[in-house]
Amino acid sequence: MNRVFIIGGRAYNIAALTIKRISLACKEMEAERIPEGSSDFQEIFNGMKKETLCKVLSLLISGDTSLVNELAQGEKDELIEPLCAIYEDIEKDMKEIRQIAKQICLLCAKPKVQ
């Protein structure tokens, strides 16, 4: 993934994410209560404070919180859009990885047919 998002009039390049960056962002989101019954990422991020969204996005972009003040210049919707896109891409990648792992397992150990 290599995308550019405009937030607060500034362009931010979001390159391939590392597991470390994703982990840091998820830890930051743990502090927020995710509303029960949220059906998609849009609902989840809409329920979060703008400050948390800035921290999460900064962690995903740079691996630290150095961009929080810059990102805070943008509107909440400008923060939610890239976060939704990022997490939808992660979800898609995880589904592909799961499918590949399933295929590898079937190659290694054929299930018994009775």
N, C-alpha and C positions, 0 to 999 in steps of 0.2 A: 504494500500500500504506500502510495506517495501522493498525498493530496494537499491542496492549499485551501485554507479557509480564511475569510476576511472577518475579523472581529474588532470592533471599535475602530474601523478604518485602517487597520494594520493587517498585513498578510502573515499567516503562520503556516509553515510547511510541516505536515505530519508525515514522517517517514515510517518505515517499518518499525513496529513496536517490539520491544523486548519483553520477556517475561517479567523482568525486574520492574519495568515501568508500569506494566499492567497490575502487578502485585501492589506496588506503592499506591496506585490510584484506587484500587479496591479497598485497601486499608483505610484510605481517607474517606471513602464512601460509607464504610462501616459505622462511622460516627452518626450518620444520618439515618433516621428511621425510614425504611422504604415502605411506602403505603401498601397494606395488604390488598391483594386483588389487582395489583398493577399488571396490565396486560401487555405493555410494551415499554421500550426504553423511553419513549417520549413522556409517558406518565411518570415513570420513575424519576427522571431528571426534572420534570416540572415541579415535583414535590420537594426538591432540594433547594437549600439556600444558595444564592448567587455566589457567596464566598466559597462554598464547598465546590461548586461547579468550576470556579476559577482555579482552585487548588488541584482538582482532579485533572483538568485540561492541561495545566502547567506540568504536572507530573508526567502525563502522557507525551507531551511535546518535548520537554527538556530533561525529564528525569528528576527535577527538583521543583521547588516552589518559587523560583526566581521570576516567573512571568505573571504571578498573581496580580500585581498592581496594574500591569499593562492590560491584562485580560479583563480586569474589573471595569475598564473604560467602555467595554462593549455591553450591549443589551443582553438580557437573560436568554432571549431567543437565539441570539448569535452564538451563545455558549452551548445551548442545547443541541443545535443542528450538528456541529462536528462531533459532539459526544455520541449522539445517536448513530451517526455514520460509522464512527470508530467501533462502537460496541456491536452494531449489526454485522460489520466485517469480521469481528472476532467470533461472533456466534456462527457465522457462515463457515469460517475456517475450522472451528471446532467440530462442526457437523461433518466436514470433509475428512478431518483427522479420524473421527470416530468410524466413518465408513472404511477408510484405509486400514485401520487397526482391525476391524471386523474381517476384512478380506484376508489380511495376513494371518489372523487366527484360524480361519478356515483352511488356509494353505498348510498350516503347521499341524493341525489336529482335525481330522475329518470326524464329524459327529457319527456315532453309531446309528445305523438304521435297523430298527427291529421290526 
